[in-house]
Amino acid sequence: MNYEQARFNMIEQQIRPWEVLDSQILSLLAIVKREDFVPAAHRALAFADLEIPLTEALAKHPDQCMLLPKVEARILQDLSVQKHESVLEIGTGTGYMAALLAHRSQRVISLEIDADLAEIARENLLNAGVHNAEVRTGDGAANIAKAVSNTDPLQGPFDVIVLSGSVAKVPDALLSMLKIGGRLSAIVGFEPMMRHSLITRVGEKAWRTTQAWDTVAPRLQNFPEPSRFSF
C-alpha cells in the first residue's frame, strides 16, 4: 500500500471538503502518521472515511473506535490550539488525537479507561517521538468529579478540553475545569444525529456554545445518560 498517496487522498478528498482549510492543520495531518496508531488488523483502513474499530484484542468494549479522520481534523481546526496551552483529552484510544494535540500545544493529559489501550497509546506516542503527552489510565467521568473536589487533581484548569467520543450532555463539572478563554470540544446528543459543540468559557460563570456541524460518534463510557423523553 502506498501510504503517502493514501494520506494525500484522505486530506484532499475527505478533509478539505469538510471545510478544513487551515494550512497548519493540513500539514500536521501529513506529518503525524495515522497508520502508526491504527490496530494492525485494520491498518489498510487507516485513511478510509470510517470509524476504525479498536478490536476486542485491544479493547474490552467492542464499540470503541477511532473517530473519522475528517472529524478529528475539524475538531483541531475549531479548537485553534496554541503552543502555550494545556490540553485535557478524555478517551485516548490508541493515542492519535493526543499526538495531534501535542504537536499544537504545550502539554496534553489524556485519560483512557481501558488499561490495555492506555499502554498501547503510550507506546505509540513514544514511537512517534511525542513527549509532551501523558496518558493516564482512568475513568474520565469519575476523574472529573475527583478533580473538581481536589481529591485527584488533573493539574488543571485547562485551556482546551477534548472529548474523543460522544456524550448526552456535557457535565457542568467539566466546564468548570476550563480557564477563562478556554475551549471545550464535545460531540453531544443522541443517534441518529449528534451535534459538535464548541464551548468557550467567557467569564467566571459564563460560557458560549457554538454548534456548527453534525456527526455521530460512539459514547464515552460512564458519562450520565439522561432520559430522552419528558412528560
N, CA and C atoms as a LAMMPS dump frame, in Angstrom:
ITEM: TIMESTEP
0
ITEM: NUMBER OF ATOMS
693
ITEM: BOX BOUNDS ff ff ff
-5.0000000000000000e+02 5.0000000000000000e+02
-5.0000000000000000e+02 5.0000000000000000e+02
-5.0000000000000000e+02 5.0000000000000000e+02
ITEM: ATOMS id mol type element x y z
1 1 1 N 0.84 -1.199 0
2 1 2 C 0 0 0
3 1 3 C 0.872 1.244 0
4 2 1 N 0.528 2.215 -0.821
5 2 2 C 1.246 3.482 -0.86
6 2 3 C 0.623 4.417 0.181
7 3 1 N 1.217 4.46 1.378
8 3 2 C 0.645 5.233 2.465
9 3 3 C 0.628 6.726 2.149
10 4 1 N 1.664 7.225 1.514
11 4 2 C 1.718 8.664 1.237
12 4 3 C 0.628 9.081 0.261
13 5 1 N 0.373 8.259 -0.759
14 5 2 C -0.707 8.574 -1.688
15 5 3 C -2.06 8.495 -0.992
16 6 1 N -2.228 7.482 -0.14
17 6 2 C -3.48 7.332 0.592
18 6 3 C -3.696 8.5 1.55
19 7 1 N -2.625 8.964 2.178
20 7 2 C -2.721 10.11 3.085
21 7 3 C -3.121 11.381 2.307
22 8 1 N -2.491 11.573 1.152
23 8 2 C -2.807 12.714 0.293
24 8 3 C -4.278 12.676 -0.115
25 9 1 N -4.752 11.497 -0.51
26 9 2 C -6.146 11.354 -0.922
27 9 3 C -7.099 11.65 0.24
28 10 1 N -6.744 11.188 1.44
29 10 2 C -7.568 11.459 2.619
30 10 3 C -7.713 12.965 2.84
31 11 1 N -6.597 13.667 2.77
32 11 2 C -6.62 15.109 3.011
33 11 3 C -7.414 15.837 1.928
34 12 1 N -7.174 15.478 0.673
35 12 2 C -7.794 16.216 -0.43
36 12 3 C -9.249 15.828 -0.671
37 13 1 N -9.6 14.562 -0.432
38 13 2 C -10.934 14.083 -0.801
39 13 3 C -11.907 14.02 0.379
40 14 1 N -11.38 13.924 1.597
41 14 2 C -12.251 13.847 2.769
42 14 3 C -12.2 15.112 3.616
43 15 1 N -10.989 15.583 3.882
44 15 2 C -10.813 16.614 4.905
45 15 3 C -11.034 18.022 4.354
46 16 1 N -10.451 18.341 3.225
47 16 2 C -10.709 19.661 2.634
48 16 3 C -12.197 19.889 2.34
49 17 1 N -12.899 18.9 1.755
50 17 2 C -14.327 19.122 1.5
51 17 3 C -15.152 19.343 2.764
52 18 1 N -14.59 18.997 3.922
53 18 2 C -15.287 19.219 5.191
54 18 3 C -14.906 20.571 5.797
55 19 1 N -14.442 21.464 4.943
56 19 2 C -14.121 22.843 5.311
57 19 3 C -12.961 22.942 6.291
58 20 1 N -12.058 21.969 6.237
59 20 2 C -10.808 22.082 6.992
60 20 3 C -9.772 22.634 6.028
61 21 1 N -9.501 23.931 6.155
62 21 2 C -8.653 24.63 5.198
63 21 3 C -7.437 25.276 5.861
64 22 1 N -7.303 25.126 7.175
65 22 2 C -6.16 25.671 7.897
66 22 3 C -4.898 24.942 7.437
67 23 1 N -3.961 25.661 6.851
68 23 2 C -2.764 25.034 6.275
69 23 3 C -1.92 24.331 7.333
70 24 1 N -1.919 24.866 8.56
71 24 2 C -1.136 24.227 9.622
72 24 3 C -1.738 22.876 10.02
73 25 1 N -3.064 22.805 10.055
74 25 2 C -3.726 21.537 10.366
75 25 3 C -3.468 20.531 9.255
76 26 1 N -3.593 20.944 8.023
77 26 2 C -3.38 20.039 6.895
78 26 3 C -1.942 19.532 6.868
79 27 1 N -0.99 20.402 7.175
80 27 2 C 0.418 19.979 7.23
81 27 3 C 0.646 18.985 8.359
82 28 1 N -0.007 19.219 9.5
83 28 2 C 0.139 18.318 10.639
84 28 3 C -0.384 16.93 10.314
85 29 1 N -1.505 16.862 9.592
86 29 2 C -2.066 15.567 9.217
87 29 3 C -1.135 14.8 8.283
88 30 1 N -0.3 15.521 7.548
89 30 2 C 0.681 14.867 6.683
90 30 3 C 1.905 14.403 7.463
91 31 1 N 2.153 15.031 8.62
92 31 2 C 3.354 14.721 9.414
93 31 3 C 3.114 13.569 10.381
94 32 1 N 1.986 13.619 11.108
95 32 2 C 1.687 12.584 12.109
96 32 3 C 1.106 11.376 11.377
97 33 1 N 1.782 10.273 11.446
98 33 2 C 1.446 9.088 10.657
99 33 3 C 0.268 8.33 11.275
100 34 1 N -0.904 8.542 10.727
101 34 2 C -2.11 7.926 11.289
102 34 3 C -2.012 6.399 11.298
103 35 1 N -1.376 5.848 10.285
104 35 2 C -1.295 4.388 10.196
105 35 3 C -0.541 3.779 11.374
106 36 1 N 0.341 4.547 11.999
107 36 2 C 1.107 4.037 13.139
108 36 3 C 0.263 3.938 14.409
109 37 1 N -0.929 4.526 14.394
110 37 2 C -1.823 4.489 15.56
111 37 3 C -3.024 3.582 15.341
112 38 1 N -3.092 2.96 14.176
113 38 2 C -4.222 2.087 13.845
114 38 3 C -3.868 0.646 14.225
115 39 1 N -4.794 -0.091 14.85
116 39 2 C -4.523 -1.501 15.138
117 39 3 C -4.09 -2.245 13.879
118 40 1 N -3.117 -3.123 14.031
119 40 2 C -2.509 -3.795 12.876
120 40 3 C -3.538 -4.463 11.974
121 41 1 N -4.594 -5.035 12.569
122 41 2 C -5.604 -5.738 11.773
123 41 3 C -6.364 -4.814 10.83
124 42 1 N -6.329 -3.503 11.104
125 42 2 C -7.111 -2.545 10.307
126 42 3 C -6.229 -1.491 9.638
127 43 1 N -4.938 -1.738 9.566
128 43 2 C -4.024 -0.698 9.07
129 43 3 C -4.332 -0.292 7.638
130 44 1 N -4.836 -1.203 6.84
131 44 2 C -5.17 -0.865 5.456
132 44 3 C -6.319 0.142 5.382
133 45 1 N -7.046 0.314 6.487
134 45 2 C -8.164 1.253 6.529
135 45 3 C -7.792 2.571 7.188
136 46 1 N -6.512 2.806 7.424
137 46 2 C -6.075 3.968 8.199
138 46 3 C -6.581 5.281 7.641
139 47 1 N -6.779 5.375 6.326
140 47 2 C -7.15 6.641 5.702
141 47 3 C -8.568 6.613 5.139
142 48 1 N -9.325 5.577 5.469
143 48 2 C -10.695 5.452 4.967
144 48 3 C -11.636 6.368 5.739
145 49 1 N -12.736 6.733 5.104
146 49 2 C -13.734 7.611 5.695
147 49 3 C -14.685 6.789 6.559
148 50 1 N -14.125 6.213 7.618
149 50 2 C -14.922 5.389 8.523
150 50 3 C -14.265 5.345 9.893
151 51 1 N -15.064 4.938 10.881
152 51 2 C -14.55 4.772 12.234
153 51 3 C -13.843 3.421 12.315
154 52 1 N -12.585 3.428 12.714
155 52 2 C -11.809 2.191 12.767
156 52 3 C -11.977 1.55 14.139
157 53 1 N -12.469 0.325 14.188
158 53 2 C -12.689 -0.312 15.486
159 53 3 C -11.381 -0.642 16.187
160 54 1 N -11.416 -0.496 17.498
161 54 2 C -10.316 -0.961 18.332
162 54 3 C -10.719 -2.348 18.785
163 55 1 N -10.167 -3.354 18.121
164 55 2 C -10.671 -4.724 18.2
165 55 3 C -10.672 -5.243 19.623
166 56 1 N -11.432 -6.313 19.84
167 56 2 C -11.57 -6.868 21.176
168 56 3 C -10.236 -7.282 21.765
169 57 1 N -9.266 -7.539 20.901
170 57 2 C -7.927 -7.863 21.41
171 57 3 C -7.308 -6.656 22.097
172 58 1 N -7.773 -5.445 21.73
173 58 2 C -7.241 -4.223 22.322
174 58 3 C -8.193 -3.609 23.335
175 59 1 N -9.475 -3.722 23.106
176 59 2 C -10.438 -3.023 23.94
177 59 3 C -11.496 -3.971 24.493
178 60 1 N -11.85 -3.768 25.751
179 60 2 C -12.872 -4.612 26.366
180 60 3 C -14.262 -4.259 25.856
181 61 1 N -14.396 -3.087 25.272
182 61 2 C -15.69 -2.629 24.789
183 61 3 C -15.63 -2.517 23.272
184 62 1 N -16.272 -3.436 22.541
185 62 2 C -16.1 -3.519 21.092
186 62 3 C -16.608 -2.311 20.318
187 63 1 N -17.379 -1.4 20.966
188 63 2 C -17.841 -0.224 20.247
189 63 3 C -16.807 0.906 20.255
190 64 1 N -15.693 0.724 20.971
191 64 2 C -14.646 1.739 20.956
192 64 3 C -14.005 1.801 19.574
193 65 1 N -13.717 3.016 19.11
194 65 2 C -13.151 3.159 17.777
195 65 3 C -12.423 4.494 17.665
196 66 1 N -11.646 4.63 16.581
197 66 2 C -11.057 5.913 16.225
198 66 3 C -12.123 6.747 15.512
199 67 1 N -12.138 8.036 15.778
200 67 2 C -13.077 8.918 15.096
201 67 3 C -12.737 9.015 13.618
202 68 1 N -13.704 9.462 12.825
203 68 2 C -13.452 9.693 11.409
204 68 3 C -12.315 10.703 11.235
205 69 1 N -11.435 10.498 10.245
206 69 2 C -10.347 11.458 10.03
207 69 3 C -10.84 12.891 9.861
208 70 1 N -11.939 13.095 9.147
209 70 2 C -12.435 14.457 8.926
210 70 3 C -12.976 15.069 10.217
211 71 1 N -13.499 14.24 11.114
212 71 2 C -13.982 14.738 12.406
213 71 3 C -12.799 15.168 13.266
214 72 1 N -11.755 14.345 13.309
215 72 2 C -10.552 14.711 14.064
216 72 3 C -9.989 16.036 13.567
217 73 1 N -9.911 16.184 12.244
218 73 2 C -9.329 17.384 11.658
219 73 3 C -10.19 18.61 11.945
220 74 1 N -11.508 18.469 11.84
221 74 2 C -12.397 19.608 12.076
222 74 3 C -12.345 20.041 13.54
223 75 1 N -12.261 19.086 14.449
224 75 2 C -12.132 19.418 15.872
225 75 3 C -10.863 20.234 16.104
226 76 1 N -9.754 19.781 15.533
227 76 2 C -8.495 20.507 15.686
228 76 3 C -8.602 21.927 15.156
229 77 1 N -9.206 22.08 13.997
230 77 2 C -9.32 23.41 13.401
231 77 3 C -10.205 24.314 14.269
232 78 1 N -11.327 23.787 14.735
233 78 2 C -12.257 24.601 15.521
234 78 3 C -11.653 25.031 16.853
235 79 1 N -10.828 24.183 17.453
236 79 2 C -10.242 24.498 18.765
237 79 3 C -9.129 25.543 18.678
238 80 1 N -8.437 25.604 17.542
239 80 2 C -7.349 26.566 17.356
240 80 3 C -6.377 26.543 18.542
241 81 1 N -5.846 25.365 18.837
242 81 2 C -4.939 25.179 19.966
243 81 3 C -3.631 25.933 19.716
244 82 1 N -3.116 26.581 20.772
245 82 2 C -1.88 27.364 20.676
246 82 3 C -0.754 26.674 21.454
247 83 1 N 0.481 27.008 21.084
248 83 2 C 1.648 26.29 21.624
249 83 3 C 1.827 26.465 23.132
250 84 1 N 1.274 27.505 23.713
251 84 2 C 1.451 27.727 25.155
252 84 3 C 0.342 27.076 25.977
253 85 1 N -0.6 26.385 25.331
254 85 2 C -1.798 25.942 26.029
255 85 3 C -1.695 24.504 26.546
256 86 1 N -2.466 24.247 27.603
257 86 2 C -2.561 22.91 28.192
258 86 3 C -3.873 22.278 27.765
259 87 1 N -3.831 20.959 27.548
260 87 2 C -4.977 20.242 26.987
261 87 3 C -5.305 19.028 27.847
262 88 1 N -6.592 18.8 28.068
263 88 2 C -7.084 17.557 28.655
264 88 3 C -7.917 16.846 27.603
265 89 1 N -7.575 15.588 27.334
266 89 2 C -8.379 14.753 26.446
267 89 3 C -8.989 13.621 27.255
268 90 1 N -10.237 13.307 26.982
269 90 2 C -10.885 12.15 27.601
270 90 3 C -11.228 11.167 26.496
271 91 1 N -10.636 9.979 26.583
272 91 2 C -10.819 8.951 25.565
273 91 3 C -9.612 8.871 24.644
274 92 1 N -8.508 8.354 25.152
275 92 2 C -7.243 8.333 24.406
276 92 3 C -7.291 7.413 23.198
277 93 1 N -7.948 6.258 23.352
278 93 2 C -7.868 5.256 22.294
279 93 3 C -6.425 4.827 22.104
280 94 1 N -5.949 4.832 20.864
281 94 2 C -4.565 4.432 20.587
282 94 3 C -3.613 5.618 20.556
283 95 1 N -4.11 6.824 20.852
284 95 2 C -3.219 7.966 21.036
285 95 3 C -3.082 8.919 19.871
286 96 1 N -3.823 8.691 18.777
287 96 2 C -3.628 9.536 17.593
288 96 3 C -4.045 10.986 17.849
289 97 1 N -5.215 11.189 18.42
290 97 2 C -5.666 12.554 18.682
291 97 3 C -4.748 13.23 19.699
292 98 1 N -4.278 12.483 20.68
293 98 2 C -3.339 13.045 21.653
294 98 3 C -2.06 13.508 20.964
295 99 1 N -1.602 12.741 19.965
296 99 2 C -0.399 13.125 19.222
297 99 3 C -0.63 14.422 18.448
298 100 1 N -1.781 14.542 17.79
299 100 2 C -2.095 15.763 17.056
300 100 3 C -2.169 16.956 18.003
301 101 1 N -2.841 16.783 19.127
302 101 2 C -2.966 17.858 20.104
303 101 3 C -1.61 18.25 20.683
304 102 1 N -0.746 17.262 20.902
305 102 2 C 0.574 17.536 21.469
306 102 3 C 1.42 18.402 20.548
307 103 1 N 1.294 18.183 19.254
308 103 2 C 2.039 18.995 18.295
309 103 3 C 1.581 20.448 18.308
310 104 1 N 0.342 20.681 18.737
311 104 2 C -0.22 22.037 18.71
312 104 3 C -0.107 22.757 20.049
313 105 1 N 0.197 22.034 21.13
314 105 2 C 0.08 22.602 22.469
315 105 3 C 1.379 22.464 23.258
316 106 1 N 1.33 22.966 24.484
317 106 2 C 2.477 22.804 25.392
318 106 3 C 2.489 21.424 26.028
319 107 1 N 1.313 20.968 26.483
320 107 2 C 1.229 19.648 27.112
321 107 3 C -0.179 19.1 26.981
322 108 1 N -0.271 17.774 27.013
323 108 2 C -1.554 17.077 26.936
324 108 3 C -1.612 16.036 28.041
325 109 1 N -2.709 16.007 28.767
326 109 2 C -3.03 14.887 29.65
327 109 3 C -4.223 14.174 29.027
328 110 1 N -4.09 12.882 28.776
329 110 2 C -5.142 12.122 28.12
330 110 3 C -5.55 10.95 29.012
331 111 1 N -6.845 10.807 29.241
332 111 2 C -7.374 9.754 30.104
333 111 3 C -7.984 8.639 29.26
334 112 1 N -7.614 7.401 29.573
335 112 2 C -8.154 6.235 28.882
336 112 3 C -8.608 5.213 29.919
337 113 1 N -9.872 4.8 29.829
338 113 2 C -10.447 3.904 30.82
339 113 3 C -9.929 2.472 30.682
340 114 1 N -9.541 2.076 29.476
341 114 2 C -9.069 0.715 29.216
342 114 3 C -7.554 0.659 29.41
343 115 1 N -7.097 -0.102 30.386
344 115 2 C -5.667 -0.137 30.724
345 115 3 C -4.819 -0.652 29.57
346 116 1 N -5.326 -1.633 28.823
347 116 2 C -4.561 -2.165 27.699
348 116 3 C -4.402 -1.119 26.603
349 117 1 N -5.483 -0.402 26.311
350 117 2 C -5.411 0.656 25.312
351 117 3 C -4.476 1.774 25.763
352 118 1 N -4.534 2.114 27.04
353 118 2 C -3.67 3.174 27.559
354 118 3 C -2.201 2.818 27.355
355 119 1 N -1.854 1.565 27.59
356 119 2 C -0.457 1.142 27.414
357 119 3 C -0.063 1.198 25.941
358 120 1 N -0.961 0.784 25.071
359 120 2 C -0.68 0.843 23.632
360 120 3 C -0.505 2.295 23.191
361 121 1 N -1.349 3.188 23.708
362 121 2 C -1.24 4.603 23.363
363 121 3 C 0.102 5.173 23.808
364 122 1 N 0.544 4.82 25.002
365 122 2 C 1.845 5.305 25.478
366 122 3 C 2.968 4.85 24.547
367 123 1 N 2.917 3.604 24.133
368 123 2 C 3.937 3.07 23.237
369 123 3 C 3.882 3.759 21.876
370 124 1 N 2.666 3.967 21.363
371 124 2 C 2.524 4.645 20.072
372 124 3 C 3.075 6.068 20.112
373 125 1 N 2.775 6.79 21.178
374 125 2 C 3.258 8.16 21.314
375 125 3 C 4.775 8.194 21.441
376 126 1 N 5.332 7.249 22.193
377 126 2 C 6.785 7.175 22.333
378 126 3 C 7.435 6.887 20.99
379 127 1 N 6.895 5.938 20.253
380 127 2 C 7.448 5.592 18.941
381 127 3 C 7.337 6.75 17.952
382 128 1 N 6.317 7.611 18.147
383 128 2 C 6.122 8.755 17.26
384 128 3 C 6.946 9.965 17.695
385 129 1 N 7.703 9.818 18.78
386 129 2 C 8.537 10.921 19.249
387 129 3 C 7.757 12.028 19.933
388 130 1 N 6.581 11.697 20.463
389 130 2 C 5.755 12.683 21.166
390 130 3 C 6.033 12.55 22.662
391 131 1 N 6.581 13.599 23.258
392 131 2 C 6.997 13.525 24.656
393 131 3 C 6.239 14.483 25.569
394 132 1 N 5.337 15.274 25.019
395 132 2 C 4.583 16.209 25.858
396 132 3 C 3.12 15.794 26.001
397 133 1 N 2.854 14.496 25.798
398 133 2 C 1.511 13.942 26.019
399 133 3 C 1.62 12.818 27.042
400 134 1 N 0.884 12.939 28.128
401 134 2 C 0.881 11.931 29.196
402 134 3 C -0.438 11.18 29.176
403 135 1 N -0.372 9.869 29.036
404 135 2 C -1.577 9.041 29.049
405 135 3 C -1.758 8.475 30.454
406 136 1 N -2.917 8.722 31.025
407 136 2 C -3.241 8.187 32.346
408 136 3 C -4.389 7.192 32.211
409 137 1 N -4.271 6.088 32.922
410 137 2 C -5.359 5.112 32.949
411 137 3 C -6.381 5.555 33.977
412 138 1 N -7.613 5.72 33.534
413 138 2 C -8.641 6.134 34.48
414 138 3 C -9.966 6.393 33.797
415 139 1 N -10.994 6.417 34.613
416 139 2 C -12.358 6.701 34.176
417 139 3 C -12.509 8.219 34.097
418 140 1 N -12.656 8.741 32.885
419 140 2 C -12.737 10.181 32.717
420 140 3 C -13.879 10.797 33.494
421 141 1 N -15.058 10.165 33.472
422 141 2 C -16.211 10.709 34.176
423 141 3 C -15.95 10.797 35.674
424 142 1 N -15.338 9.76 36.246
425 142 2 C -15.048 9.76 37.676
426 142 3 C -13.929 10.74 38.015
427 143 1 N -12.926 10.822 37.156
428 143 2 C -11.796 11.708 37.413
429 143 3 C -12.208 13.18 37.424
430 144 1 N -13.213 13.532 36.633
431 144 2 C -13.679 14.919 36.619
432 144 3 C -14.196 15.306 37.996
433 145 1 N -15.03 14.448 38.562
434 145 2 C -15.593 14.739 39.876
435 145 3 C -14.501 14.835 40.932
436 146 1 N -13.517 13.956 40.861
437 146 2 C -12.424 13.984 41.834
438 146 3 C -11.571 15.241 41.681
439 147 1 N -11.34 15.64 40.416
440 147 2 C -10.524 16.826 40.169
441 147 3 C -11.203 18.074 40.708
442 148 1 N -12.52 18.163 40.507
443 148 2 C -13.253 19.339 40.986
444 148 3 C -13.239 19.396 42.499
445 149 1 N -13.275 18.229 43.159
446 149 2 C -13.248 18.192 44.622
447 149 3 C -11.829 18.206 45.174
448 150 1 N -10.841 18.288 44.269
449 150 2 C -9.417 18.342 44.644
450 150 3 C -8.924 17.071 45.313
451 151 1 N -9.627 15.951 45.123
452 151 2 C -9.149 14.682 45.663
453 151 3 C -8.259 13.938 44.662
454 152 1 N -8.296 14.343 43.411
455 152 2 C -7.441 13.723 42.384
456 152 3 C -7.152 14.774 41.315
457 153 1 N -6.337 15.783 41.644
458 153 2 C -6.142 16.907 40.725
459 153 3 C -5.519 16.467 39.409
460 154 1 N -6.021 17.045 38.319
461 154 2 C -5.511 16.758 36.988
462 154 3 C -4.574 17.861 36.505
463 155 1 N -4.088 18.683 37.43
464 155 2 C -3.188 19.783 37.082
465 155 3 C -3.893 20.81 36.21
466 156 1 N -5.193 20.952 36.424
467 156 2 C -5.958 21.967 35.706
468 156 3 C -5.937 23.268 36.465
469 157 1 N -6.693 24.278 36.014
470 157 2 C -7.621 24.227 34.886
471 157 3 C -6.888 24.17 33.546
472 158 1 N -7.658 23.916 32.471
473 158 2 C -7.07 23.695 31.157
474 158 3 C -7.521 24.772 30.174
475 159 1 N -6.653 25.006 29.193
476 159 2 C -7.015 25.898 28.095
477 159 3 C -7.955 25.212 27.116
478 160 1 N -7.773 23.897 26.958
479 160 2 C -8.538 23.127 25.972
480 160 3 C -8.923 21.787 26.584
481 161 1 N -10.167 21.377 26.386
482 161 2 C -10.632 20.045 26.779
483 161 3 C -11.283 19.405 25.561
484 162 1 N -10.915 18.165 25.287
485 162 2 C -11.431 17.438 24.125
486 162 3 C -12.062 16.126 24.588
487 163 1 N -13.307 15.913 24.222
488 163 2 C -13.948 14.625 24.455
489 163 3 C -13.874 13.839 23.156
490 164 1 N -13.068 12.789 23.133
491 164 2 C -12.89 11.986 21.917
492 164 3 C -13.91 10.858 21.874
493 165 1 N -15.147 11.263 21.854
494 165 2 C -16.3 10.386 21.856
495 165 3 C -17.502 11.252 22.16
496 166 1 N -18.687 10.679 22.165
497 166 2 C -19.887 11.484 22.366
498 166 3 C -20.419 11.364 23.788
499 167 1 N -21.217 12.369 24.172
500 167 2 C -21.904 12.374 25.458
501 167 3 C -23.329 12.872 25.219
502 168 1 N -24.235 12.505 26.128
503 168 2 C -25.599 13.02 26.025
504 168 3 C -25.649 14.487 26.422
505 169 1 N -24.807 14.86 27.369
506 169 2 C -24.747 16.231 27.871
507 169 3 C -23.358 16.461 28.452
508 170 1 N -22.815 17.646 28.262
509 170 2 C -21.513 17.973 28.842
510 170 3 C -21.704 18.291 30.321
511 171 1 N -21.029 17.567 31.218
512 171 2 C -21.202 17.827 32.655
513 171 3 C -20.721 19.222 33.036
514 172 1 N -21.462 19.868 33.922
515 172 2 C -21.069 21.195 34.403
516 172 3 C -19.697 21.158 35.069
517 173 1 N -19.402 20.044 35.755
518 173 2 C -18.111 19.932 36.433
519 173 3 C -16.96 20.015 35.441
520 174 1 N -17.167 19.495 34.235
521 174 2 C -16.122 19.552 33.215
522 174 3 C -15.93 20.983 32.721
523 175 1 N -17.025 21.702 32.548
524 175 2 C -16.936 23.094 32.108
525 175 3 C -16.177 23.943 33.124
526 176 1 N -16.311 23.604 34.402
527 176 2 C -15.639 24.382 35.443
528 176 3 C -14.127 24.194 35.414
529 177 1 N -13.653 23.179 34.661
530 177 2 C -12.209 22.923 34.578
531 177 3 C -11.543 23.709 33.452
532 178 1 N -12.331 24.526 32.73
533 178 2 C -11.773 25.379 31.695
534 178 3 C -11.272 26.686 32.294
535 179 1 N -10.153 27.181 31.793
536 179 2 C -9.733 28.537 32.1
537 179 3 C -10.671 29.519 31.396
538 180 1 N -10.73 30.744 31.868
539 180 2 C -11.463 31.764 31.131
540 180 3 C -10.754 31.967 29.791
541 181 1 N -11.529 31.891 28.724
542 181 2 C -10.97 31.901 27.375
543 181 3 C -10.715 30.51 26.833
544 182 1 N -10.862 29.489 27.696
545 182 2 C -10.64 28.109 27.281
546 182 3 C -11.788 27.575 26.46
547 183 1 N -11.5 26.506 25.683
548 183 2 C -12.495 25.906 24.793
549 183 3 C -12.634 24.413 25.062
550 184 1 N -13.858 23.942 24.927
551 184 2 C -14.142 22.516 25.081
552 184 3 C -14.825 22.015 23.828
553 185 1 N -14.358 20.878 23.319
554 185 2 C -14.941 20.23 22.15
555 185 3 C -15.642 18.956 22.589
556 186 1 N -16.913 18.839 22.189
557 186 2 C -17.676 17.631 22.525
558 186 3 C -18.689 17.344 21.433
559 187 1 N -18.924 16.068 21.18
560 187 2 C -19.999 15.628 20.285
561 187 3 C -21.163 15.247 21.183
562 188 1 N -22.28 15.965 21.037
563 188 2 C -23.35 15.914 22.025
564 188 3 C -24.664 15.494 21.37
565 189 1 N -25.413 14.642 22.084
566 189 2 C -26.745 14.282 21.614
567 189 3 C -26.944 12.79 21.495
568 190 1 N -27.89 12.412 20.649
569 190 2 C -28.282 11.023 20.508
570 190 3 C -28.31 10.648 19.032
571 191 1 N -28.095 9.357 18.74
572 191 2 C -28.27 8.871 17.375
573 191 3 C -29.74 9.047 16.966
574 192 1 N -30.006 9.306 15.696
575 192 2 C -29.126 9.12 14.536
576 192 3 C -28.282 10.336 14.165
577 193 1 N -28.417 11.457 14.893
578 193 2 C -27.607 12.61 14.538
579 193 3 C -27.255 13.391 15.799
580 194 1 N -25.986 13.712 15.944
581 194 2 C -25.483 14.487 17.062
582 194 3 C -24.891 15.786 16.526
583 195 1 N -24.598 16.72 17.441
584 195 2 C -24.024 17.998 17.06
585 195 3 C -22.672 18.175 17.737
586 196 1 N -21.72 18.725 16.984
587 196 2 C -20.461 19.09 17.615
588 196 3 C -20.647 20.405 18.348
589 197 1 N -20.286 20.433 19.624
590 197 2 C -20.393 21.648 20.428
591 197 3 C -18.999 22.165 20.752
592 198 1 N -18.77 23.436 20.458
593 198 2 C -17.551 24.132 20.864
594 198 3 C -17.97 25.132 21.933
595 199 1 N -17.56 24.858 23.167
596 199 2 C -17.98 25.66 24.312
597 199 3 C -16.785 26.486 24.793
598 200 1 N -16.947 27.792 24.846
599 200 2 C -15.885 28.703 25.27
600 200 3 C -16.273 29.334 26.6
601 201 1 N -15.353 29.315 27.557
602 201 2 C -15.62 29.977 28.838
603 201 3 C -15.308 31.46 28.69
604 202 1 N -16.315 32.29 28.811
605 202 2 C -16.15 33.726 28.572
606 202 3 C -16.164 34.536 29.861
607 203 1 N -16.387 33.885 31
608 203 2 C -16.386 34.57 32.283
609 203 3 C -16.356 33.569 33.409
610 204 1 N -16.358 34.067 34.65
611 204 2 C -16.278 33.179 35.801
612 204 3 C -17.411 32.165 35.808
613 205 1 N -18.613 32.616 35.433
614 205 2 C -19.772 31.721 35.393
615 205 3 C -20.519 31.873 34.085
616 206 1 N -19.772 32.036 33.009
617 206 2 C -20.409 32.268 31.706
618 206 3 C -19.694 31.482 30.621
619 207 1 N -20.496 30.835 29.761
620 207 2 C -19.959 30.044 28.654
621 207 3 C -20.728 30.377 27.382
622 208 1 N -20.059 30.272 26.25
623 208 2 C -20.705 30.468 24.955
624 208 3 C -20.568 29.186 24.144
625 209 1 N -21.683 28.722 23.551
626 209 2 C -21.685 27.468 22.799
627 209 3 C -21.965 27.73 21.328
628 210 1 N -21.121 27.128 20.483
629 210 2 C -21.323 27.166 19.038
630 210 3 C -21.498 25.74 18.543
631 211 1 N -22.553 25.498 17.764
632 211 2 C -22.8 24.17 17.19
633 211 3 C -22.847 24.328 15.678
634 212 1 N -21.741 23.977 15.02
635 212 2 C -21.6 24.301 13.601
636 212 3 C -21.796 23.117 12.664
637 213 1 N -21.694 21.89 13.177
638 213 2 C -21.778 20.756 12.248
639 213 3 C -22.276 19.502 12.956
640 214 1 N -22.799 18.577 12.134
641 214 2 C -23.391 17.335 12.627
642 214 3 C -22.448 16.163 12.392
643 215 1 N -22.53 15.192 13.267
644 215 2 C -21.797 13.942 13.095
645 215 3 C -22.393 12.931 14.065
646 216 1 N -21.823 11.753 14.133
647 216 2 C -22.189 10.727 15.115
648 216 3 C -20.9 10.09 15.606
649 217 1 N -20.836 9.773 16.89
650 217 2 C -19.648 9.121 17.449
651 217 3 C -20.069 8.2 18.58
652 218 1 N -19.299 7.146 18.836
653 218 2 C -19.607 6.246 19.95
654 218 3 C -19.529 6.985 21.287
655 219 1 N -20.265 6.469 22.256
656 219 2 C -20.31 7.063 23.581
657 219 3 C -18.99 6.897 24.338
658 220 1 N -18.632 7.932 25.093
659 220 2 C -17.642 7.778 26.142
660 220 3 C -18.301 7.039 27.304
661 221 1 N -17.545 6.174 27.943
662 221 2 C -18.127 5.324 28.977
663 221 3 C -18.358 6.088 30.274
664 222 1 N -19.491 5.762 30.912
665 222 2 C -19.832 6.166 32.278
666 222 3 C -20.251 7.631 32.428
667 223 1 N -20.389 8.363 31.317
668 223 2 C -20.956 9.698 31.425
669 223 3 C -22.467 9.579 31.57
670 224 1 N -23.119 10.53 32.247
671 224 2 C -24.562 10.423 32.507
672 224 3 C -25.377 10.306 31.229
673 225 1 N -26.433 9.496 31.298
674 225 2 C -27.357 9.312 30.177
675 225 3 C -28.756 9.729 30.61
676 226 1 N -29.07 11.019 30.534
677 226 2 C -30.44 11.442 30.905
678 226 3 C -31.459 10.894 29.94
679 227 1 N -32.669 10.77 30.411
680 227 2 C -33.748 10.266 29.564
681 227 3 C -33.963 11.189 28.381
682 228 1 N -34.267 10.6 27.211
683 228 2 C -34.557 11.378 26.021
684 228 3 C -35.992 11.861 25.996
685 229 1 N -36.805 11.413 26.962
686 229 2 C -38.236 11.726 26.929
687 229 3 C -38.614 12.506 28.172
688 230 1 N -39.566 13.404 28.017
689 230 2 C -40.095 14.162 29.144
690 230 3 C -41.61 14.185 29.042
691 231 1 N -42.247 14.277 30.2
692 231 2 C -43.712 14.23 30.224
693 231 3 C -44.242 15.48 30.95
